Amino acid sequence: MARGASLAGVLAAGLLLLSMGGAAAAKRRNQRQRRDIEPRFGPVEEQIWDSGLMEKKLPFATVVEKGREYYEDASQKRFKGFVLGYVTPWNKAGYQNAVTFRRKLDAVSPVWFQVRREEGKIKITGGHDYNKTWVEELQQDGPGTGPLLVPRFIMEMDMQEQVEVLTNPADLMTAIGTQVVGYKLDGIVFEAWSQWVASNGMSNEQFRRAALATVMALGQMLKANGDKKLYLAVPPLYPANEKAPWFAREDLEMLAEHVDGFSVMTYDHNTGSGKAGPNAPVHWVRTNLLLLEKGATDDAPKLSEATFAKFLLGLNFYGWDFALAPSAKRGAQGLAAVTANDFVSLLQRHQPALTWDDRTEEHSFEYTDKEGVPHSVWYPTPRSVEMRIQVAEEAKVGISIWELGQGLERFFELL
Ligand SMILES: *[C@@H]1O[C@H](CO)[C@@H](O)[C@H](O)[C@H]1NC(C)=O
């Protein structure tokens, strides 16, 4: 369909060309052609390295035309470390990309399950999102060949309830174990830490101990039930603009024995402050690896390679649009998430110049909306993604991607 649309565009521009003459016409023609740039989709012979997409000086038209294409041979994995990718059920493109690029993914985590508490008992919801057709497509190359299926289980309860659950986690173990066996999962991604940190639970010694004990027990339970995996979603170890990590290295070492990976959310660097800026400045991403390199004291040894490999550096496949002046429509913060679809249509509409920032290693651009409000947009490009993959490769850590349906298809070629 998209190819049809672009062909029609080319034809329209061609007819226009025949019907006009002179400089004014040529100018109009240019504008017309520029407006007609349409994204192309699907497999192509051209590799990303020849596409112009890796350049610092990146014309918007190159992104529009080639960003949604992908190299036809998606059977090879390029990155040496472990790759975990999230899929959200409300964004169907993620299901599709997970299947198309399954050979590049070691684990896929559909965001399906919520852990709730009702009348003093654990209740897990979200089973209706389990998609059998898709699981079969993911494993179409034969048993044991597809990526591991490790859906996310997120704790959705208030802190008082969490305290009760963590103090007596047997019910939680049984409930999660039942789902893992029932749906024949390879394991889970467990998400609760962001809330534990945000609500200051982790600064309470008793809470912290109970939380660590629960996570370790969860890991042991899953391992004992057929070597099922446990991945932990955790916030960036160094919060944006802070010098001290929130996570003690001793805890990391202790947990690493029972956890198969830490999915570290190294993105959203500027959403807290609401100030327009990069999503994952590369120096901050590197800072997040410091905890592995150095302990509390200078002579503390480096963590083991096995622990390094469990560290899954977060890669954002989405971006943010910051309104630079208050606008009623966009809410007080003036922040809107940007997906591949949004990015490409913003580029088509505003035809901006993309700027590369050498310090943070990200592209961005500005545009003015219909109400005259200026915006600054920070969305990953193949070059920025590659820079972070190189950081992970050098450090011998893995990566975790949020999420597979929000990125340009071209990003997958880099994995
Ligand atoms: C389930 O997966 C199939 C195959 O990937 C997909 O076409 C379909 O849209 C999915 N269904 C739902 C409800 O998400």
The ligand as a Gaussian input file, in Angstrom:
#p B3LYP/6-31G(d) Opt

LIG

0 1
 C       -1.845000     -12.017000      17.928000
 O       -0.728000     -12.308000      17.134000
 C       -0.998000     -12.308000      15.736000
 C        0.237000     -12.824000      15.035000
 O        1.391000     -12.085000      15.337000
 C       -1.368000     -10.902000      15.309000
 O       -1.624000     -10.874000      13.928000
 C       -2.601000     -10.461000      16.090000
 O       -2.885000      -9.109000      15.811000
 C       -2.392000     -10.625000      17.598000
 N       -3.656000     -10.436000      18.266000
 C       -3.837000      -9.543000      19.203000
 C       -5.215000      -9.468000      19.788000
 O       -2.964000      -8.814000      19.597000

